[in-house]
Amino acid sequence: MPVTTAYEAKIEHISILDEHGKFDKALGAPGGKPILSDEEVIHLYEQMSICRKLDETAYKLQRSGRMGTYPQNKGQEANAVGSALAMKKGNDWVVPCYRENAAMFMHGLPYHMILLHWMGDERGNQIPEGVNVTPLSVPIGTHMMHATGIAWAFKLRGEKDRAAITYFGDGATSEGDFHGAMNFASTLKVPVVFYCQNNQWAISVPRSQQMASKTVAQKALAYEMPTVRVDGNDIFATYLATKQARERAVAGEGPSFIEGVTYRLADHTTADDAKRYRDPAEVEAWLGRDPLIRTRMYLEMRKVWDDKTQAKLDERAATITSEIVAAADGIDAPTTDQFFDHMFAEIPGDLRRQRDTMRTSSIGQNPEQAGLRAQAERV
């Protein structure tokens, strides 16, 4: 019996803007023109800069005891802004993990709601009407199923020019929810973009210990899903790959997978100390690939950016960040009834009694018994 090839595939790697700010014209638009206009690049650079400033401020808030644990986005911002620009604001849905602040802001989420979330105020997850962004997802991988479900709803309703994008880290691809979402999406051929931010570390575990596969992108091959690897610190590459994936999605060609190769320059969260497990030389090498540095170099080479313009942006970012903090701090503390009232459409009797007595001893008792016990304890 002759031996034949059952399956053969290759995975492309897209890199357009290198770490020195040099643009590869061969991968540009027709005629060697940049894929993004100078105005668009400036807009994305501004969004990354504001996000970076907010990161620095959030870190200080946590260290001063004004906020809980916070995961910085530092070093990964190009994945968020490039892909966010490629998706259609107000039409598509953004389903984030917790390092996509800039993408959420670009799709309409008020900045201060991110701080509210990490301050432990659930109202930070009460997304305003008309903002097509789901709340931050701290459980690893669960939200990818939600993105697939949203995209399936688009298909069932016949809403042809709509797609969803979901973000996750390389570690999340070890979760069962990831494979469930990928399988459903590919089988049902729904319009969703899976965007993996491969930042090389799943908390303290390196990618080499997370998986045996050479790339994360190749995992999509098992689901017969178009897949590509991009330089995740290159706004041109992240934009182009997402734009192409969205075009396939709304054309009815189903889901796509993007692996953005990037690096987490900060600790996993403010509760982590990456110096305990990462080689300083590795971090230093990636510092030179910072997406903000290379984007600024590109703009300077285009003669549309200089030190004076940078100073204005730094001042603007500082002002915006101060306003964000003031907005988060200026919201009155939640009342105790809010701990109970928004879990169910109609609050169950046992939770209602717990809310009214503010005692767990009231659970499982009728209102009269709970009231008598509470009264006796107060005496």
ABEGO torsion letter per residue (X at the ends): XBBBBABBBBBBBBBABBAAGBBBAAABBBGGBBABBAAAAAAAAAAAAAAAAAAAAAAAAAAAGABBBBBBABGAAAAAAAAAAABBBGABBBBBBAAAAAAAAAAGBBAAAAAAAAAGBAAAABBBBGBBBBBBBABBGAAAAAAAAAAAAAAAAGBAABBBBBBBBAAAAABAAAAAAAAAAAAAGBBBBBBBBBAGBBEABBAAAABABABAAAAAAAAGBBBBBBBAABAAAAAAAAAAAAAAAAAGAEBBBBBBBBBBABBABAABBAAAABBAAAAAAAAAABAAAAAAAAAAAAGABBAAAAAAAAAAAAAAAAAAAAAAAABBBBBAAAAAAAABABBBAAAAAAAAAGBAAABGBBAAAAAAAAAAAAX
